[in-house]
Amino acid sequence: MNAPQRAAADWFRIEQVSSTITRIDEPFVHEFLQSNIWHVCGTERDLVVDAGLGVASLREHIPAMFEHDPILVLTHAHLDHVGSAHEFSDRRMHVASRVDEQMPVSLHGPELAAQLGMDGFRIPDLLLNRIPPRFDPDTYRIPAAPPTTLLEDGDEIDLGDRRLQVLHLPGHTPGSICLFDPSAGALFSGDVIYDDVLLDELHESDVSAYVRSMRRLRSLPVKTVYPGHGAPFDGGRMREIIDDYVDARTLMAP
């Protein structure tokens, strides 16, 4: 297999999905780790949901994101969601998703699979199609980014013109959270739900908790899901994914 080429300076892909919501991802990353960063503009504060892999600097590549000292909320502490968290001054996360110390992670598929507990899951040796300038995959680590605020279920994120509710929905990880804007029916879901195979057999996953979280999520009047991976989808599709997951896991229960 050919070695990945050095990438152009434009590492991030930016898509305006509404007048106030921007989706950012990293197109040169393998789909397994190609996660979304959501930038939500408010009248008083901006919000950034998750922080990508951190192999390239968000502040360097997208300086406009930092103009209004945004609130960063981490939906959970996996490497593809917390990599650039240290670049933000206002960092909010659940107590079970703290990034207090440097995280020893890997961009090499077999090593990462072992770290996460993904036995038998086939992913490439290197999870980058291209490499950013001045970046060495073999020395990749995630810098410490301790929380400035710890979030709990029921907390609110106030942006001025909208308030988002914190939902603690464990299962994928113990500290997984979503943010729900009831006025718009908008859900920023992290890896709790997205339109693909949901991972619930990692070292820290809990299937029973995941089923309870899904049942709670189904009861909410969600109109649009802005997921941790892939494109947004509507509330009808969300409920289909939930029903399929709950049915499958209920059938597997002893």
N, C-alpha and C positions, 0 to 999 in steps of 0.2 A: 504494500500500500504506500502511495506517495505521502511524503510529509506534508502537513498543512502549510499553506503559504502565509506569509505575513499579510495581515489585513490592511485595508485602507484606513485612513484616520477616522472615517465615519463608522464607528463600531456599532452605534445604536440605530434602530429604526424607530421612527416617530410617526404616529398616526393620530390625527384629531378625530375623535369619535363623536364628540358633541361640542357645543360652544364652551363648555367648562371642563371637559374630561379628555385627557390625552393618554394614549397607550404607547408605552415604550417597551421594546424588547431587543434581544441581541441575536440577529439573524445568522451569525456565524457559529452559533452554539448548537450542538446536537439537540433535537427536539425533546429529549428526556429532561434537559436542564434549561430549555428555552422558555423562561418564565416572563410574565408581564410585570411591568412597573406602571402603576396608575398615578397620574398627576391630576388632581382635582383642584380647580381654582375657586376660591371663595371670596366673599367681599371683604373679610377681615383677615383670614388666614388661608393658606394653601395646604393641601394634604397630599402626601406621597404615600402610596400603599406598596410596600415592599421595595427592595433595593438591588435586585439582580445579583449577578455572580461576583461583581467587583473586580473582574479582570481588566476593565478599563474604567477610568474615573468618570462618574456622572457629573461631578462639578466641572471638570475640564471640558467634557463634550457637550453638556447641556446646561450652561451657566444660567439660563433663564429660569430653570427649575428652582434655583436657590435665591432668586431676587427678593422674595417676600418671607424668608426664613420659614420654610414649610415645616409642618408637622410630619414626621415620618412615623408610620405605623407598620410594624412587622406582623404579618399574619401567622408566622411560625418561624422556627429557627433553622430551616434547611438551607444549605449553602446557596442555592439559586435564588433565594429571597432576601438574604442578609448581607451580601458581599460588600456593598457600598454604604452600609448603615453608619459606619464611622465618619462619613462625610457630612452627616447632618448634626445640627446642634440640639434639636428637639426630637428625641428618640423614645417612642412609646411601644411597649410590648408586654405580653402576659408574663407572669412570673415564671411559668414553665417554658418560656421561649427566650430567656435571657441570653445575651451575647457578651458575657462579662469578661471572657478571656479569648485570646487568639484561638481560632478553631482549626485544628489539623484536619483538613479535608483534601480531596483529590479530584482531579479532572480526568483521571485514568479509570476507565469503566470497571475493570475487575476489582480494583482497590476500593472504589466508591461503593460498588455493590456489596462488598464485604462489610464496609463501615455501616451501611444502612440496613443490612440484613436481607438483601435481595438475592437469596440463593437461587441459582438457576435462571436468573434474569439476564438476558443477553444484550449487552450494550457495548459499543465500540471501545477500543483501547484508549483512544483520546476523544474527549467529548467536545472538541472544538474543530470546526472545519477550517478556520483561519486563526491566526494568532495576532493579537494587538501588538503594536510597536513596543519594544522594550519590556515585553512580558515573557516570563519563563514558566511554562506549565508545571515543571518539576518542583518549583519553589513556591507554588501557589498556596497561600494561607489567607484566612479571613481575619482582619484585625479586630481586636476587641472593640465593642461598641456598647458599653453598659447603658441600661435604660436611664433616661432622665425622668420618666414617669412609668410606673407599672399600671397596667390596665386590668380591670376586672369585668366580669359579665355585668352589663347594665350601665357601664360608664358611657359618657357621651364625648364626641369630638365636635367642637363648635367651630364652624368656619365663618360664622356671621349670617350668611343667607341660608345655611342648612346645618342640621345637626345629625351626626351619624352615631348610631347606637353600637356599642361593642357587644358582640355575641360570642361567648366562649363555647365552642363546639368541638370538643376533643374527639379523637378517633384516629385521624391520620397521624397526629402527634398529640401529646397531652396538653400542649399550650395553644392549639390551633384556634384562631379567632376569625370572625367575619365582621365587616362593618356594614350596617344597614341604614339607609336613608329612607325613613318611612314616607316622607313627603313626596319623593320621586319613585318609590318602590325599587330603589337601586341597591344591589347587594354586591359588595366587594368581598369575594369569597375565598381568596387564597387557594389553598389546596383542599379545602373542605369539599368543594364541588367544582368540577369542570367537565367538559363534554368529552370524556375519554375514560379509560380504565382507571378507577380510583384505587390508590395504593393504601391498603390497610393491613399489610403483613410485614411491615418494617419492624425493626427492633423495638421501637417505642409505640407502635400502633396498638389500638384496642378496638376490636370489631364490635363488641357489645356497646361501647361508648359511641362508636361511629353510628350505629343504628339509632341510638337515642338522639344523637345530634341531628341526624337526617330527618327523623320524625318531627323534631322541633322546627327545623328549617322549613319543612313542608307546610307548616301552619301559617307561615308569614306571607303577607300580600306582596310578594316579590314580582316586579314587572320585568326587570333586566338584571342579569347576572354579569358582573365584570370579574372573570375568573383569574386564577393565578397562572393558568396556561390556556392558550387558544383564544378564539374569538368570543365576544359577548354572545349571550343567547337569552331567550325570553323566559318568563316564569313558567310557561307551559312546559317547555323543554326541561327546566329544572325539576319540575315535579315528576316528569317521566324518568329522569335519571335517578331520582330518589326512590321512586316506586320499584324500579328495576333492581337497584342496589339492595333495598330492604327485603324484597321478595327473595332474591338470591341468597342473602345471608341468613334469612329466617329458615329457608329450606335446608341450609347446611348445618344449622344448629342441632346439637345432639338431642 
